[in-house]
């Protein structure tokens, strides 16, 4: 297993901010949850990249929620803290090659946080937006995964996510500040977005303190 991601900040069961590692995780709990995830995959002879989701309560008890038999949108934060290319590993395993890693080869370094930039209007109950992206500019200081550029059309037929913006740092606060700056430096004209909403969420005291549930 490659450690955990915290996806507590959601809206209508849709993840908004994702981070690695989880701010309340301990080494002992990570080992237990990680082993539970590995055993779940082994029990069904699962091969390939996958994500096992758990709910964690105040007492440290964890409960199986579901398994997603694929890479998830937020996989870049895991890549940032492990230094591993999950897409390349997934393809390699699918071709029948050995993973080439043991659990002892996996280590977590620093923190990473991802924000999902959507074409939607937070002022109108987050109504998805459509239209032409007249101008789009992302900062070069952070990782950006996007399939949209200036001149692209946001249609009603697909998910309205414009990009994933990911920032990392040696600690959580540095990663958080860098992500806020990256969002502030993101420029988009043509369709409304949730950019300011993401900045506000990252600056909320509850998120800063790592206490969002």
N, C-alpha and C positions, 0 to 999 in steps of 0.2 A: 504494500500500500504506500501511497505517496503523501500521507498526512491528510489533514482535513481542511475544509473551507467552511467559513461561517457565512450563512446566507439568511441571517435573521431579518435583515431590513427588506421587507416586502410590501407590496401594495396589491390587494386583491389576489393574493397568493402568487404574485409575479415578483421575482427577485429584482431588486433595484440596486443594491450594493452588495458586493461579495468580497470576502477577504481571506487571506491565509497568512499566518495561522489564525485559529480562533482565539480571540483575546482572553477567554476564560479557560483555555485548554491547559492541562498539565501533562507532563511526560507519561505519568502512570495511566491517565485516562486515555491519552492518545494511543498508547499501546493496546489497551483493552478494546477500544472502539475499532482500531485498525485490524486487530485480529478477528473481531466479530465480522467485519466487512469481508476479510479474506476468506473466512470460513463459509460465509454466505455464498460467495462466488464458487468456492470449491464444491459445495454441496450440490450444485446443479451442473458441475463440469463446465463452468463458464470460462471462455477463452476470449481475450480482447480487453479493450479499455471499457471501464464501467464505473459508475458512481453509486455508492450505497449511501442512502440518506437516513439520518437518525434525528430524533428529537431529544434534546437534553433538558432535564429539569433542574430546579434550584438545588436539589440535593446531590447532583452529580449522577443520577440515574439516567440511562439513555435507552431509547426505544426505537426499534426498527420502523422506518416509515415506508420506504420503497427502494427499489434499485432501478436506476436508469442504465440500460445496456448500451451505453454510448458515451462519448465525450459530451460534457455539458458546456453551455455558453461561457461559464466562468472558469474554464480550464486554464486560461492564461495566468491566473494568480498562482496556481500550483506550479506552472512552468517557471514563473519568476522566482519562487522560493526554493525550488528543487534544482533548477538549472537543467531540467530535462525537457526534451521536445516530445510532448505527448502524442502529437499527430504522427510524427515519424515513427515513434515506438509502436503506435497502433497499426500502422501500415506494415511495419516489419513483422509483427506478430501474426497479422493476417496472412502474410506470405509464408508462414510456417517457420520463421526464424526464431531462435531463442531470444528471450527478453534481454539477456546479458546483464541483468542486475540481480542482486540479492537484497534483502531488507537492510542489511548492514551498509549497503552502498547508498542508501537513501538518507539524505540529511536536509534539514530545513535551515535556510539562511535568510535572515531579514524578514520583511513584511511586504505584502502586496495587496492593493485594493483595486477593485474594478467597479466602474460605474457604467450603467447601460443608458446611452443617449438615445432617446426615442423622439420620433416625430409625433408629438401629442401636445395637447393644450391643458396644462394643469389647472388653468383658470376656468375651464369648462369641464370639470370632472374627468380630466385626463382623456378627453375625446381624441382618438387617433386622427392625425392630420395627413392630408395628401397634397400633392402639388409639385412644382418644379423647385429643386434646390438651385437657387440662383448663384450662390457663392458659398463655398465650404472650405475652411482652413483649420487644420489641426496643429497643435504644437509639436515640435520635434523632440521635446524633452521627455515625453512619455510614450509608451507603446499604445498604438491605436490599431484595432482590427475593424476594418470597415469595408463595405462594398458599395459605398455611395461617394460621389464626388460632385464638384460643381457641374451643373447641367443635368444631373440625374433626376429622374422622376420618382417620387414616392407614391406608389399606387395603393389602391385599397385591397389589393389581392394578396398582399404579403404582410408579414410581421412589420410593424412600423419602426423597428430598431434601426437606427442609423449607424451606430458604431459602439464598440466597447472601448473605453478609455481606461488604461491600466497604469498605475504608478506604483513604484516600489521604493524601498529605503531600508536602512539598517535597523530601523525600529518603526513601530506602527504610526507614531505621530508624524515622523518625517514622510512616510508614505501618504498619510492623510493630507498633509499640507501640500505635497507635490500634486496630488490628484485635484485638490481645490484649485491650485494654480493652473493646472492643465485645462480644467473646465473653464476657468476664467479666460484663458487664452484661446479657447475654441470659438470660432466665428462661423455662424451659419445664417444666411438670408434666404427667405423664400417660403419656409414652413416653420410653424411654431415648434419648440422643443421643450423638453423637461430639464434643460441645462441648469437653470437657476434653482429648480426644485432639488436637483442633485447636490448643488453647492450648499443649499440650506440644510439638507439632510446630513451632509458630511460635517457641517459646522454645528449641528445640534449637540447640546451638552451630553445627552444620553449616548450618542455615538462616540463622541470624543472620549468619554470615560469607559467605552467598551461594554456598556450595560444594555445595549439594545437587545430586545428579545423578539 
